[in-house]
Amino acid sequence: MFNFFTSRAVILYDEWIKEADPRVEDWLLMSSPVPQTMIIVGYIYFVASLGPRLMDNRKPFDLKNVMIVYNFSIVAFSLYMIYEFLMSGWANGYSYQCDLVDYNSPRGLRMAWTCWLYYISKFIEMLDTIFFVLRKKNSQVTFLHVYHHSIMPFTWWFGVKFSAGGLGTFHALVNSAVHVIMYSYYALAALGPAYQKYLWWKKHMTTIQLIQFVMVTAHVGQFILMKDCPYQFPVFLYVIGLYGLIFLVLFLNFYYHAYTKGKRLPKVLEQNGSGHHKREV
């Protein structure tokens, strides 16, 4: 019986993978979902078990300089991805409505490459959690934090493999812009108290996140109202829409408790003086 289901699964996978984009086949991590799955499993094991045990009898690492370089590097990388997303479609031909995946033109290939860069950036951002562990900030390694950093690269593999372009990439453009703001804040904060006066916009971070999820949800939600939009893989749009709604609800709840009711932030949401989710999305 086990062999029957295993064989059936292999057959279904072989049929399904025939629909993949051949342009990305030879790009790093794109030939199969297995390598990325191993990386993600290793990440979860390290931050949830191995890392805290290794650090149990050690002093926390002083990673100030490393984090300054890391945060500013993420800012630079995000700016570059914004430029590429714009030039490969969002400021160069896309209508912000029924934009399909372009599998044929040089501009479509540029968009696919930019999507792959965004996918790779999700692995780089796993360092957020690893830094928490090495600095013994274990209270900040919450389920939602680890879940987000695990699910993003996993789902984006399928996006790049099958549907690297069009409607489904708008949220990556917006998220890259938000990351410029977020990681700029964390880089300046890591520089020390002398730079606190430049962080007056900290209180607007949650509002920026809310705007992000409203924009993403509204944009992808257009697809439901469109009668004749032949987007090639609509399942990805529903995944993006669901993801946007979930985080919109989480942030509205955070905003209500932190600002409307004026309560102290729950400990699991605190991070460097700001909300936990602000770093992970």
JOZI-V55402 format. One line per field, one symbol per residue. ss: DSSP state (H for helix, E for strand, C for the rest). phi: phi as a letter, one per 30 degrees, with the letter a starting at -180 (. if undefined). burial: I if it has 16 or more other ideal C-beta (glycine too) atoms within 10 Angstrom, else O. Layout:
ss: ???
phi: ???
burial: ???
//
This chain:
ss: CHHHHHHHHHHHHHHHHCCCCHHHCCCCCCCCHHHHHHHHHHHHHHHHHHHHHHHCCCCCCCCHHHHHHHHHHHHHHHHHHHHHHHHHHHCCCCCCCCCCCCCCCHHHHHHHHHHHHHHHHHHHCCHHHHHHHHCCCHHHCCHHHHHHHHHHHHHHHHHHHHCCCHHHHHHHHHHHHHHHHHHHHHHHHHCCHHHHHHCHHHHHHHHHHHHHHHHHHHHHHHHHHCCCCCCCCHHHHHHHHHHHHHHHHHHHHHHHHHHHCCCCCCHHHEECCEECHHHHC
phi: .ddddddddddddddddddddddcecdeicdaddeddddddddddddcbdeedddeccdddccedddddedddddddddddeeddddcldbbkdcibcccdccbdeddddddddddddeddddddddedddeddchcdddddedddedddddddddeddddcbdliedcddddddddddededdeddddddjedcddccddedcdddddddedddddddddeeddddbcdedbdeddddddddddeddddddddddddcddidddeedcdahibdededcc
burial: OOOOOOOOOOOOOOOOOOOIIOIIOOOOIIOOIOOIOOIIOOIIOIIOOOIOOOIOOOOOOOIOOOIIOIIIOIIOIIOOIIOIIOOIIIOOOIOOOIIOIIOOOOOIIIIIIIIIIIIIIIIOIIIIIIIIIIIOOOOIIIOOIIOIIIOIIOOIIIIIIIIIIIIIIIIIIIIIIIIIIIIIIIIIIIIOOOOOOOIOOIOOIIOOIIOIIOIIIOIIOOIOOOOOIOIIIOOIIOIIIOIIOOIIOIIOOIIOOIOOOOOOOOOOIOIOOIIIIIIII
//
